[in-house]
Amino acid sequence: MRKRIVLLLAAVAVAVLALLASGQSKPLTANAEGEWPAPQGSWAMIVKPDIPPAPGVTEILNLATFMPDGGWVSSDGYITDSLAHGNWVRIGNRQFAVTAVGLSFGPSGHTEATFKVR
């Protein structure tokens, strides 16, 4: 469970960095209050967790979508997990907090547990 949380937190960090460093036609700039744009849009990210979730796994493709109203959906690449659904909020300039919940499925395909990521 802890490995999944570390993985998803790493994915969120990569998503925010990808947003700020993306090759958009218009450069990202701060608004009049000095705040940078919120993370909006969908991102495909390669996550390289510090703690591998399984032997031999060094990279995981993660897909995340940040909605302008604060919604967030992310897939962590595990076939046994659902999408993580949640919200993001700005907590400072270039700083965002994310909370999401997902389902973990057992071999029979039934829900066996839930996971929460912050």
GIHU-V903412 format. One record per residue. N is the residue number from 1. RES is the residue in one letter. PHI is phi in whole degrees, 0 to 359 (* if undefined). BURIAL is I if it has 9 or more other ideal C-beta (glycine too) atoms within 8 Angstrom, else O. Layout:
N/RES/PHI/BURIAL  N/RES/PHI/BURIAL
This chain:
1/M/*/O  2/R/296/O  3/K/297/I  4/R/294/I  5/I/295/I  6/V/300/I  7/L/298/I  8/L/290/I  9/L/295/I  10/A/296/I  11/A/296/I  12/V/296/I  13/A/299/O  14/V/295/I  15/A/298/I  16/V/294/I  17/L/296/O  18/A/297/I  19/L/299/I  20/L/289/I  21/A/253/O  22/S/295/O  23/G/274/O  24/Q/278/O  25/S/292/O  26/K/251/O  27/P/297/O  28/L/287/I  29/T/223/O  30/A/286/O  31/N/279/O  32/A/298/O  33/E/274/O  34/G/85/O  35/E/270/O  36/W/274/I  37/P/301/O  38/A/284/O  39/P/287/I  40/Q/231/O  41/G/116/O  42/S/251/O  43/W/224/I  44/A/259/O  45/M/231/I  46/I/262/O  47/V/259/I  48/K/244/O  49/P/292/I  50/D/293/O  51/I/247/O  52/P/301/I  53/P/287/I  54/A/206/O  55/P/303/O  56/G/84/O  57/V/268/O  58/T/248/O  59/E/222/O  60/I/224/I  61/L/280/I  62/N/236/I  63/L/245/I  64/A/223/I  65/T/233/I  66/F/254/I  67/M/272/O  68/P/300/O  69/D/274/O  70/G/104/O  71/G/283/I  72/W/212/I  73/V/228/I  74/S/216/I  75/S/250/I  76/D/258/I  77/G/89/O  78/Y/274/O  79/I/293/O  80/T/271/O  81/D/242/I  82/S/278/O  83/L/296/O  84/A/265/I  85/H/247/I  86/G/185/I  87/N/225/I  88/W/236/I  89/V/221/O  90/R/282/O  91/I/245/O  92/G/175/O  93/N/292/O  94/R/65/O  95/Q/231/O  96/F/222/I  97/A/250/O  98/V/232/I  99/T/228/I  100/A/214/I  101/V/231/I  102/G/218/I  103/L/245/I  104/S/247/I  105/F/253/I  106/G/272/I  107/P/302/O  108/S/280/O  109/G/94/O  110/H/274/O  111/T/294/O  112/E/251/O  113/A/200/O  114/T/243/O  115/F/228/I  116/K/235/O  117/V/241/I  118/R/230/O
